[in-house]
Amino acid sequence: MHVATSATLLRRAGPPSRARCGFAGYFEPGKWVDHSVVEHWDGDRWVMLDPQVDDFQRGLIGLVDDPADLPSGLFLPAGEAWLRCQAGQEIGEHFGILDMWGQWFIKGNIARDLAALNKVEMLPWDGWGRLMGDVAELI
């Protein structure tokens, strides 16, 4: 199920919910792949779930953790990915998708995560302003 749809359905059911845009560390070893998840408040904490990973996919990628309650560190919101790269804890070229990797890609996800936190869930290819320009300008 699409992340925006999941967040909307959860909100309708009652618990505060939000989409998050960032990077999953469970699709490709050594890579942080562009991805989105949903968080919902269970009364004590934000529970992170990946509605796009079913049992079949879970087996294919070897995800041992429950995608309905992902532990911290398997998914990095875009801002956290940026901070880790700036601190030298991660390498920017390990973040992206297909043939698009690097810190410039993280910047685009920061904007999409900010929008998602304000209940404006965007599609992965949505952008605006400088995000639509030459990627060399964003580095």
N, C-alpha and C positions, 0 to 999 in steps of 0.2 A: 504494500500500500504506500502511496506517496506520502511524504513527511507532512506536507501542508494539510492534506486530508486527515491524517492521523491526529495532528494537533487540533484541528477544528472539531473533530468528533469527540476527542477527550474533553475539550473545553465545553462542548454541548452537554456532555455527561456530568460535568460538575467540577472536576479538579482543575486548578490552574495548570495550563499546559503551554509549551512554547517549542517552536522549532529552533534548532541550532545548526549553523553552517560551519563546517570545518573540515577535519581530516580524520579518516579511520585508519588505524594501524593494523587492521586484521584482514585486509584483502590481498596485499602483496608484501612478502617479507622484506623488511628494510625500507619500506616506503610508507608514506602517509598519503592516502588516496582521497581526493576531493569527495566529500560525502556530507549528508545531512542526517540528523537524528531528531528525536523528540524527547523533551523532558517534561515530566509531570510532577506536581507536588503531592506527596503522599501524607502530608500532615507533619512530617519530621524532616524530610529532605527532598531534593530534586532527584527523581529516578530517571535515568537515561535509558531510552529504548530505541532500538533500530527496527522500525516496522518493515523495512525493505529486505530483511534477512529472515527467510523461513528455515525450517528444519533441513530441507534439502541443500540449500545454499550453505547453511551452517556446517554441514558435513563436508561439502566441497572445499570450503576455505579453512576447515579445521578449527573453527571457533568453538572452544570448549565452554566459554561463558554464555550465560543466558542473554540473548539479545533483548529480552524484555526488562533486563536490569543489568546493564553493562557496568562493570567496575570502572572506577576512575583510571584514566591513562590509556584506555583503548581507543577513545575518540578525543581529539583535541579541538576545542572551539578555535576558530581562526585567530582570535586575539592571543590565546595561549600559545598557539603555534608560532606566531610572530615573536612573542616575548622569548620563547625558547631559542629561536634562531638568533635573536639579538644578543642573548646571553652566552651563545656558543654551545648550548646544550643539544641543538639539532642543526642540521644542514638544510638550508633553504631548497636546494635542488632535490631533496627527498619528498617535497610536498607538491602535489599536482595530480594530473590525470592525462592519460594518452601521451601526447607529445608536448604537453605544457607543464613544465616543472620550474619551480623557483620561488623566490620571495615575492616577485611581482604577482604571482598567482595567489599567494596568501593574502595580499592586500585586497584583491577583489572579494575574497571570502570574508574578510573583516567587514566590508560594507554590507554584504548579504546577511551576515550574522547580526549586525546592528539592526538591519531592517526586520529580521525575523524576531528579534527580541522586542520589537515594537509592533508585533502581530502583522507584519507585512512580509509574508513568506514569498520569496522570489524563486524563480526557476534557475537552475545552474547557469544558464546562458544569459540571464537578465543582467543588465548593467546600465549605468548612466554616467553622464559627464566624462571625466577623465578615464573612467574604467572602460570606456568604449574606444579610446584612442590607441595610439601606438604603444605596445607593451614596453618598448625600450624607455619610454618616458616615465613608466611607473617604477622603475628600478631605483 
